[in-house]
Amino acid sequence: MSEHPIRLVVGDDLQRRRLTVFFRLLLAIPHYIWAALWTIVAFLAAVMNWLATLVLGRSPTFLHRFLAAYVKYVTQLSAYLYLIADAYPAFDGQAGYPIDVTIAPPSRQRRWRVLLRLPLALPAILIGETLFGNSWGFRRKQSLAPGSLLSIAAFLAWFACLIRGRMPRGLRDTGAYSLSYNAQLWAYLLLLTESYPDSDPLAALQDLPDEDAPIHLRGADDLRRSRLTVLFRLPLSVPHLIWLTLWGILALLAAILSWIVSLILGRSPSWLHRFLAAYVRYKISVYAYLYIVANPFPGFAGKAGGYPLDTVIAERRQQRRWTVLLRLLLALPALAIYSAYSSLNLLLAILGWCAALILGRIPGGLRNAGALALRYSAQTHGYLLLLTDAYPYSGPCESDRPV
Amino acid sequence: MSGRWAAAAGPARWARLAAVAVLALAWAWAAHALWRSTVPTSLPAPRIDPSTLFGASYLRRSASYEEFLDIDQLLGQLTLLAVLAVYAIRGHRLMRESAAGRIGTGMLLGMLGFAIVWIAQIPFGLAAVWWERRHGVSHQGYIASVVEGFVGLGGRFVFICFALLVAMGLAGLLRRWWWIVAAPLFAGLALLSTYLSIYLVPNTQPLRDPQTRAELRTLASREGLHHIHAVVQNVSRFTTAPNAESVGFGATRRVILWNTLLDGRFDSHEVEVVIGHELGHLAHNHPLKRVGWLLLFLLPAAGIVAVFTRRRGGLGRPEAVPIALLVFVLLQFLASPLMNEVYRREEAEADWSALRATHDPSAARSLFVKLARTSLADPDPPTWSFLLYDDHPTIVQRIAMVDAWQQRAAQNG
């Protein structure tokens, strides 16, 4: 697969200075003014670039260079604002910033794609809105999450950085993924490239960690989707959703029981662990099916290894009692990220539904982004239901890669 | 030949034959019991000329209206059977779309069968909507009708999944004899559903009009019924056609009146006849009798399904589900003239009850004429459509019954 011409380069070492983190929004005030001025000029340049590319079939070099610098600058400023990077950014988008963007030189573009750039970009704009929140006006009315994935990650990171003086890698990579997509979206909108933004989190970052999480997804997928089952995916899932709701009621009672026992014994009873693990596996397989992340109709029992996108849940282990006692409180940040990922997944499902119906396959980017959101959901549920005390990891990692 | 047969016919075979004979006798006895009606068999059947009740132009219009819908429905049913026949041959290939095990895969195949049927039926559904809109009987939108059908698939899928869960689960346990347990079990579930059906009817509210409520109480006491309530169902978003129904048994018995019946087109006497008719259903336990008829249909039907699915390993195997769907739907289609005859008999009994309770033949006569006019019903439809689709007596037959009741009342003083 060819590499996307717009790539995010991450050179950040995760260290954060508490003082600049605390005043981050205020420190960026000069950049707000500069960015506003640059945006006005960039808008005019974008219109000129559109006309020129329509006529010439290629973006003129000087306009390409100017708009590329603008995209780099905005990305660097966003990285600073959202705590993805720590260094104060330059005002000209120069290379070498810890979170940087490489943009390929201008190349030929098909004129019809240039002409229709804005309507073609609509799905990507919607994804960008959920990941980054460009304030296009969709979010406030339509999203269930309180903010974009990036803004929620940044909000949580602000506290984490102030306490630890260090950015958690999961939050940093979540933000970097959002920034990468946003940079590709703006490059596409400003006609710097013809390549469509890639929502694949596994392609967004070069260096993914090998997370050995006790809860993760494992699966193979040829991306083929049956058009018939895709068309009827929602009604076909209704029996599963009813069964899931009934099972959910029992799981809630089991979780309360597990909480009490775990507080006393330090770990949940084996039969409760098995029951709740089966519930989490079942839930993930139902949503994988509903959201077109996987193709086959899932079973009703939540059996381990019974689904192509299988939720692997480790055996029960001893858990620290204080984390058990405060589990609900401790899970609140994870639930905030989970809500953003759920919004993303719903949107990806709608787009994936349309794509799979037309193509008979789901684009890999949509599938992998959906799988990441589901993996995070599995980890959050596992953490809440006391299947593990390992905190959910929000960023993409190597184990997310389909086999 | 007879020697070979005798050799093969061991005690087990005789026992099986005897069991079948007992079952057949029990079936016939039950059918006879359910068939009984309080409508006198000696009623004279005066011949009524529809043109004396309806103008020639109405008769032409209603005949053309119903003819189109009947042909549309027939074509839709034939398409359904053709689609299911193809699905029975090729549907098992869709098993690769499932990772759900034996029963889960069967459920998927069952749901996909109905999904394909739904797609195949869209043109016929849209044609019917177009025709009804053209004649002012319905004002449902085309897109709304498709979307509602799609959304409704969810409920249908839940039903088919549950039915297959029971049938395939039993087939896994009892092998060839699953149907003997499954048929009474389904009838039991139908009984439960009949009992709870009032809670499943959407958009209802209690009947508030004091006069209609008083009429309901009076008629109910004449029919020997007590503590019967009526509710009004709001259907005017979908149709202008008037209707009413009776549901439940025991504590959940209810009369449901469509709000299109109470919109001023029918006077209080006519509404009284409708209520009397619905109370007649309840007084003669028709909701329960329908469950009985369902059991009588399901027993042989499930047995036939069991026989036809043996080639694919029996209904315990998911690949047998498409065949089971075809056989079951085909049996339903073939049995529909018989079932319609049963329903028409019940409707006639309810009409007779209404006449006895209201003593108002002129209101009954004008009601039937108005019912025909508002739903553009053909008062005297062709025999084929009457046998296949009509679960009520024709308007001409109903008015003839009113005349017969009047004559009988006059003779009895």
Interface residues (C-beta under 8 A of the other chain):
Chain A: S226 L228 T229 L231 F232 L234 P235 L236 V238 P239 I242 N295 P296 F297 P298 G299 F300 A301 G306 Y307 P308
Chain B: L94 R96 E97 S98 A99 A100 G101 I103 G104 T105 M107 L108 M111 L112 A115 I116 F150 V151 L153 G154 G155 F157 V158 C161 F162
